[in-house]
Amino acid sequence: MHNLSPSTQAILLLTSSFSKYTIHEEQPLSVSEWGFFAAWLHKHKMKPENLLEKDCKENLKEWSNEKISLSRLQSLLNRGAALALAIEKWQRVGIWVTTRSDKEYPQNIKKKLKHLSPPILYGTGNKSLLNTPSVSVTGSRNANKIDNNYAYELGKKIANDGLVLVSGGAKGIDEHAMQGALDHCGNGIVILSEDLLKRSLSTKYRNALLQNNLALLSPYYPESPFSIEHAMERNKYIYTLSFASIVVHSNTSGGTWTGANEVLKNQWTPLWVKEPSDLNSPNQTLINKGANILTPDLLKNNLQELQCDTTHKTPTPFDINKNFNVKKIAQPIIETTSSTDFNKELSLYDFFIHKLKHTYKQDDIFKPKELEILFELKIAQVNEWLTKAEIDNILTKQKDKVRKYKLQ
């Protein structure tokens, strides 16, 4: 089928969507579900392609799992016609797929995430870049002009050092860094959380794709619409693909902040942050938590040296004051949360409400547009959660022509 190996076909059938409208269809296996099922196949000396054989039911006779039922597996495997149409459509616009067993699959992601690495990656552009030494650059959408210019120069530096720049392609820091690299004959990888097919056809990336300087990559179905879960989840792929990660500017919420803290927790890669000028800045808080400081002196060297994590330990107050040449000892900034807040696993909506309550006082009035910028979310997602919060009696909508809310 369109030059796809039987193994790749089987994995696609089990883990991918082929249409935006899958409400009444069996849901493809998630990354964790596939990891569990793939381990079972290996244990029983089977390969994914064995599931395409006529006696598939016989092969799976010992399989028993309530969530991943046999009927669900069979229903997913019976989508051969849908798969053929989807592949033909994707290949027509230059989209390719790679599985964890393929040599082109990013070995850094596979090594760091192991069974939680995506079973399928979709992409377009220069596939060989996926296993070339790379540095990721991330930051806020609403960064100031100084930080955006810094990101552009950083992209230029990465290009000049012969490294690949990895980003999420968002507005602000991500976009400026990538532009800096591509403007100076560098190479880049943009990891997308939505609509790879549409992005692959956009004028924004056309020249870089034609010149073989860029790869667009996504762990999600190529026509996948925006999802806050996907937007947050793809951060780990940006970080794990790279041998070092640089945060130019972070807020204390949103994707950059969440991703940076996830890196520090899991130690996927050395985390570096732009040297802050303010002891109370989010960048300084990340340093207090164990991130490295990217000083101007370090930028004079080849960035390949960023593979060496120099701090690991949280700086003491003395270290911080030495870095900033001040006499008064400042206490490290530690973001505290009551222990009961995280005794249960929170949904992204719960986290949104939690941050809302810690950002605004009871009499504060705020607009959806403010939250879009502050939390780095799409306005449609903000409006959806505000409406839910109003129904849940968490917020009160103000009587005004412009949508405004305050906490109850």
Buried (B, 14 or more C-beta within 10 A) or exposed (E): EEEBBBBBBBBBBBBBBBEEEEEEBBEBBEBEBBBBBBEBBEEEEBEBBBBBEEEBEEBBEEBEEEEBEBEBBBEBBEBEEBBBEBBEBBBEEBBBBBBBBBEBBBBBBBEBBEBEBBBBBBBBBBBEBBBBBBBBBBBBBBBEEEBBEBBBBBBBBBBBBEBBBBBBBBEBBBBBBBBBBBEBEBBBBBBBBBBBBEBBBEEBBEEBBEEEBBBBBBBBBBBBEEBBEBBBBBBBBBBBBBBBBBBBBBBBBBBBBBBBBBBBEEEBBBBBBBBBEEBEBBBBBBBBBBBBBBEEEBBEEEBBEBEEBEBEEBBEBEBBBEBBEEEEEEEBBEEEEEEEEEEEEEEBBEBBBBBBEEBBEEEEEBBBEBBBBBBBBBEEBBBBBBBBBBEEEBBBEEEEEEBBBBBE
